[in-house]
């Protein structure tokens, strides 16, 4: 309440008092108390009215100040709300941007993870992640194909349980993790013969803040090892072929001289030639007594031995020359089944076995496809290979040291069929078989398991050369000790051979 309002309030108060006291004075003078009382009440009422008006005015002023204060507070509050709202909007926008960024990052990480998993699962190598105690942490598709266990079945389990055939021990894995140096073991062989598999094993230690363990990698290199062996075998054949050619030419001349000399000695001592009798008479020598002496001293037997040894040496030399000769024999289409049948007809004496019970023939079981397409090559050379393999089977039966009562009857299987665009010929026996070391060297020249003087070691090497070089085919052997031996020959068909030769001629012509 300001000063003006107080001034008006006091004026009303004095007016009220005057109204109250003036009638009383008049009443004294006139002695009229009832009228004075009335005027006193009226005065009091006026005084209360004045006080009430003053209070109302004061309340109105307070309300006005309160409304102004509320209005000011409202303005300030609205400004603060607007400021806070703007700040919240900015914070919300930042949060939305962060969430969007995190979502994009999560999607990118998920895509990257899926891409890495796709790369790892697409690899032919077996990849297995393990902890230092051998618990599996990663299992790719190649591991699933190898073991038959999916990742859900393998993860979290011990490696020795999910992959018991792993060719490595947990001690080696733990030692590799502790040393931090990768471990590599190459050409691990499993199985024997053609069923043998070769594996490269590598262990790469993982040392990080959140990942301590190792990655085990297994690579099947069976095909690579076979190709390397074939290349080594071909290189041996080429180098030994050149060596054989040089040796054959060097040996041929003295052998021809020896055989020619033996032939002349036999002719010059023969009783059937008149020139021998004439020269003996001129020298006074009895030719018949000389002939009896030479026969008595077995000179003619020695000469026959020299002739047979020389002819055998000539045969060895001719086999050696097979390594240096090109494919100069005429190639034509022929029926492989008919060649096999014709070879069996010619091998009656070859297939006889010498045993304690006399001569006997092994059982021959043939499974020859009647509709086999023709093959291009030299029928005589293929027949030579078949005869050589049959002879080896018979000799294997004869050298079998197993008890005849326990061993099965000798059987030779001959199969001819079509497989993947090639004619396949298999010659299998149930003989003693051969060890892995012998099997590796079976096609090498001069390698033989026979006693000295019973084999030259050139039969299978010449057969290998005929099949691979002269006919562009392959020959493989599968054998296990006490389980027999199987030779598999693959020859290209006539149409494929002509297509190969045409393509080769075109490529050779284009290069000129």
PyMOL commands that set and color helices and strands:
alter all, ss='L'
color gray80, all
select helices_A, chain A and resi 3-30+33-122+141-147+151-154+159-162+170-179+193-195+222-268+274-283+287-296+299-321+336-346+379-398+436-440+459-470+494-511
alter helices_A, ss='H'
color red, helices_A
select strands_A, chain A and resi 126-131+136-139+183-190+197-207+212-220+332-334+352-355+358-361+363-368+375-377+411-419+422-429+474-480+484-492
alter strands_A, ss='S'
color yellow, strands_A
deselect
rebuild
show_as cartoon
